[in-house]
Amino acid sequence: MPTPRPSRSPATSSRARAALTAAAAALALALSACSSEDEPVVRTAAVERGDVQETVQTSGTVQPRTSATVSAPASGTVTTLAVADGQQVAAGDVLLVLDSPQARDALAQAEAADRQAAAATPSGGGSGRGDVAGAQRRARAQAEAAFERARAQAEALPDPAARDAALAAVDASRAQYDLQAAQTQALVDQVQAGLGSVDEALGALGQAQRVQTRAAVAAARATVDALTVRAPVAGRVSLAAAGSSGGGAGLPAGAEQLLQQQGLSLPGGALGGGDAGGGSGPVIAEGAAVSAGAPLLSVVDASVLSWTADVDETDVLQVQPGLRARISVDAVQDAEYAGTVTSVDPTATTGSGGGVTYTVRLSYDGGTRADGSPAPEPLPGMSAVVSLVVADAPGVVRVPSSALVRAGDGGGDAVLVVEDGRARLREVTVGARGERDVEVASGLRAGERVVVEGVESVTDGEQVP
């Protein structure tokens, strides 16, 4: 007789069913989680109207109305410093005075040569025709060299007004000399042909030489006059010699030159201070030795500010005068400034990496803080981020940039429009392209639904939620 099986109690059977149910639920939840992670998220949204701004973003700089670096007209020593750092000056104010024995010696030599030319009494004496022709050639060569020296002296003058006046005087003297030299040559030709007077030809040659010596005197005197250095523009003085090399950090301008003249030198970094290769140059001081052409100080007029921005060649054709810009300054975090394009420089700049940019100039149109109060004026040289508004489309049909797809190989722009629950590929014409939205100029109506997320996983005709 078989052994009877023990029967299960109702309680035991209920606990078993509950455990199985819980396990099945956990498995279903786990499978659902895996499925939600693997399946891409597809989201749709209604097409709406709104504003779209297309911008070109680039780096920029705050610019003063004007900035002038004053350079030494000649080698010498600073005997008087008449201004302090940050001092406001007017155009023409005395900034400093230099002593230059070299410049004064050049003037004395030019004046002596002019006196000698004036005192010379032209005479034929034993001069023959060949002597007159030779004298003309030598005088011409001397004059060419003298005019070149005079022009170089004039060009070295730091004050633009003085430089222009000296160059004009040299050019006028050169023109006068050329005229008299031509007349002298005609007389020499007559002497060579036995038709002219030697004394008359030598007299004309002496007059031409006097023109040259007077020009040399004028250029040398202009250099001496420029030793009293005046402000070329109105503005604030910066005694840091902008543009000069760092040389010895902590040394006043010209100190290294004085040390070198005495056969002394300092080891690198002996005085501490800044990087020897960057930033502004040393501060000028009385007693400093300077060389001709060395920058002495700067005068900055910040009464009117502006902006400059370096725009890449791929974007610059979109930038035209009159375009507006939104500008942020690194030093003022909670403010937005405004500018208007005034010009685009036609000359390109090639960077170290080979990229080509063009300088865009903009007016300074003020700024506001986040709370609506006026933003502080930035200082010249501050860096900024400039967003040029190259296209402004208000109240247009727009979709998120993420909704755009390609219509096919080599096709144009398209969107996936939801029709009867299915995605349909439709080509559209895009206008302004903003940071987040794009303008749809044709092919779509406000109120239609489009796929805005997960477009890469949706195919034409596929059913979408």
Disulfide bonds with the S-S distance in Angstrom:
none
